[in-house]
Amino acid sequence: MVTSPPTTSAPSTASNAFFNNFFLDGVLDNTAKTLSLNSVPGQWFLRGTIVGGTITAASAASWLAMETGSTLDGVTLATTPFIYYGSTIHVKDGLRSLPARSLT
């Protein structure tokens, strides 16, 4: 669920013996910050909005999956996100990638 007006919300988590799942619901204000998906290996699911900043993931063990309704608002991607087949995502205020990345 995306909150309005925008607020900062921490990711909710769910774990099992094999991997960690992190669900980004709501709005995460990442302005002038870097969200590193490397700190804990697992799958990060975006079901809300990330505003500003940079998203990184140097490890193949951590990746960002974007579900329908996800929004990237003025974000710089330093990782390749996975977009579910048939999903509709939103890009607001531009999307920059470092280095050039593809959307898969």
KAVEN-V797762 format. One record per residue. N is the residue number from 0. RES is the residue in three letters. PHI is phi in degrees with one decimal (* if undefined). NEAR is the number of other ideal C-beta (glycine too) atoms within 12 Angstrom. Layout:
# KAVEN-V797762
n->N res->RES phi->PHI near->NEAR
n->N res->RES phi->PHI near->NEAR
This chain:
# KAVEN-V797762
n->0 res->MET phi->* near->15
n->1 res->VAL phi->-92.3 near->24
n->2 res->THR phi->-89.6 near->16
n->3 res->SER phi->-143.6 near->11
n->4 res->PRO phi->-68.2 near->11
n->5 res->PRO phi->-56.4 near->22
n->6 res->THR phi->-134.1 near->17
n->7 res->THR phi->-97.1 near->22
n->8 res->SER phi->-131.3 near->22
n->9 res->ALA phi->-78.6 near->17
n->10 res->PRO phi->-64.0 near->29
n->11 res->SER phi->-87.2 near->19
n->12 res->THR phi->-129.2 near->18
n->13 res->ALA phi->-142.5 near->16
n->14 res->SER phi->-128.0 near->15
n->15 res->ASN phi->-141.4 near->10
n->16 res->ALA phi->-67.8 near->5
n->17 res->PHE phi->-101.1 near->11
n->18 res->PHE phi->-164.4 near->17
n->19 res->ASN phi->-106.6 near->22
n->20 res->ASN phi->-114.6 near->22
n->21 res->PHE phi->-122.1 near->29
n->22 res->PHE phi->-111.1 near->26
n->23 res->LEU phi->-94.3 near->39
n->24 res->ASP phi->-103.0 near->26
n->25 res->GLY phi->83.5 near->27
n->26 res->VAL phi->-118.4 near->30
n->27 res->LEU phi->-110.0 near->36
n->28 res->ASP phi->-83.6 near->25
n->29 res->ASN phi->-107.3 near->32
n->30 res->THR phi->-55.8 near->20
n->31 res->ALA phi->60.5 near->12
n->32 res->LYS phi->-130.0 near->18
n->33 res->THR phi->-119.1 near->23
n->34 res->LEU phi->-94.3 near->34
n->35 res->SER phi->-95.5 near->21
n->36 res->LEU phi->-84.5 near->36
n->37 res->ASN phi->-87.6 near->21
n->38 res->SER phi->-61.3 near->18
n->39 res->VAL phi->-136.3 near->19
n->40 res->PRO phi->-59.4 near->21
n->41 res->GLY phi->160.7 near->27
n->42 res->GLN phi->-103.3 near->31
n->43 res->TRP phi->-106.3 near->41
n->44 res->PHE phi->-108.2 near->30
n->45 res->LEU phi->-92.7 near->41
n->46 res->ARG phi->-124.9 near->30
n->47 res->GLY phi->-137.8 near->36
n->48 res->THR phi->-130.3 near->35
n->49 res->ILE phi->-114.0 near->44
n->50 res->VAL phi->-107.9 near->31
n->51 res->GLY phi->68.7 near->28
n->52 res->GLY phi->75.8 near->24
n->53 res->THR phi->-122.7 near->25
n->54 res->ILE phi->-115.8 near->39
n->55 res->THR phi->-124.4 near->29
n->56 res->ALA phi->-160.8 near->30
n->57 res->ALA phi->-83.2 near->17
n->58 res->SER phi->-100.1 near->17
n->59 res->ALA phi->-70.1 near->14
n->60 res->ALA phi->-77.5 near->17
n->61 res->SER phi->-124.0 near->28
n->62 res->TRP phi->-151.1 near->30
n->63 res->LEU phi->-108.0 near->39
n->64 res->ALA phi->-105.0 near->30
n->65 res->MET phi->-109.2 near->37
n->66 res->GLU phi->-100.4 near->26
n->67 res->THR phi->-53.3 near->18
n->68 res->GLY phi->92.5 near->22
n->69 res->SER phi->-65.7 near->36
n->70 res->THR phi->-132.1 near->31
n->71 res->LEU phi->-109.7 near->37
n->72 res->ASP phi->-114.7 near->28
n->73 res->GLY phi->65.4 near->25
n->74 res->VAL phi->-100.3 near->40
n->75 res->THR phi->-106.0 near->28
n->76 res->LEU phi->-98.0 near->37
n->77 res->ALA phi->-116.1 near->24
n->78 res->THR phi->-152.5 near->34
n->79 res->THR phi->-100.4 near->25
n->80 res->PRO phi->-79.6 near->35
n->81 res->PHE phi->-105.5 near->27
n->82 res->ILE phi->-110.5 near->26
n->83 res->TYR phi->-57.1 near->20
n->84 res->TYR phi->-54.4 near->11
n->85 res->GLY phi->84.4 near->9
n->86 res->SER phi->-79.2 near->21
n->87 res->THR phi->-114.7 near->14
n->88 res->ILE phi->-114.5 near->29
n->89 res->HIS phi->-120.3 near->23
n->90 res->VAL phi->-120.3 near->22
n->91 res->LYS phi->-124.8 near->19
n->92 res->ASP phi->57.4 near->17
n->93 res->GLY phi->85.0 near->13
n->94 res->LEU phi->-139.7 near->24
n->95 res->ARG phi->-117.4 near->19
n->96 res->SER phi->-125.9 near->21
n->97 res->LEU phi->-130.3 near->16
n->98 res->PRO phi->-59.7 near->12
n->99 res->ALA phi->-51.8 near->10
n->100 res->ARG phi->-121.5 near->22
n->101 res->SER phi->-111.7 near->12
n->102 res->LEU phi->-95.8 near->21
n->103 res->THR phi->-114.3 near->16
